[in-house]
Amino acid sequence: MNFPDKELGTILYWGLLRIRESAGGNDCEMCYLEADHLHNIPAILREKSIPLLKYYFEIERPAYIKKVTTQPIKPVLESWSIIEQFLSEQK
């Protein structure tokens, strides 16, 4: 399985849409949570770093899930599933 560029792009896309939606509704907290969740993804994509991807998946993603009150949208859940499969194949 190739590095999950497409899935990381999908996560960025939906996160940026949530930031835009939250900004339009003056929900600064949600904007912060989304931006905090997304900010390291460009480095993961640029470096195609499995250790950075693993850190995102095992540390940053669960912290994000714990903090947000809305459910992640289906495309993000699917992307996380593909990333999980990719990481399991790297062991």
N, C-alpha and C positions, 0 to 999 in steps of 0.2 A: 504494500500500500504506500502511495506517495505521501509526502508531507501535506497536511490538511490545510493548504492555502485557501481553498474555496470556502471551507467551513469557517476559518478565522475571518475571512471577508464577509461572510453571512452574519457572523456575530457583530462585527463592526457596523455593518449596514443597519441592522435592526436596533442596535444600541444608539447609533446616531439619530435614527428616527425617533426613538424614545426621548433623547435629549431635546430634539426640536419640539416634540409634543409637550414635554415638561416645561420647557422655556416659555412656550406659548401660554401655558397655564400658570405661570409664575411659581412653579414647583422647583425651587432652587435645590432642595434636598435631593430630589430624584435626579436632577441634572448632575449633581455632584456624584451620586452613587453610580450612575451610568458612566460618567467620565472616568471615575476611579477604576471601574471595572475594565474599561477599554484601553486605557492609556499605554499599557505595555504590549498590546497586540501588534502594533507596527514593528517593534523591535523583534518580536518572534517571527514575523513574516520576513523581515529584512535578513535576519541571521539564519533563519530556518533551524533554530536551536531547539533540540529536543529537551535539554534541561530547562530552558525558559518555558517551553510549552507545558512540561510536566508541572513546573511551579504554578503556572497560570491555572492549570486544570485542578491541581490538588489543594492549592492554597487560596488563590485569588477568586476563583469561581465559587467555591463554597462560601467564602466570606460575603461575596456579592449576593448569593441566594439567601443567606441568612438575614441580610440587611433590607432587601427590597420587600415591599408589601404586595407588589403585583407579580403575577406569574410570568416566567419567561415564555415568550411566544414559541409556537411549535417549530419554526425553522431553527431557532437557537437550540432547542432541545435535541433536534435531529443532528445538528452540527456537533453538539457536545457528545452525543452518542458515537459519532464517527471519530471524533478526536480520542475518546476513551478506547475505542477499538485500535486505533493507530498506536496509541501509547502502550497498550497491552502487547502488541506485536513487537515492540522495541526491547522487551525484556529478555 
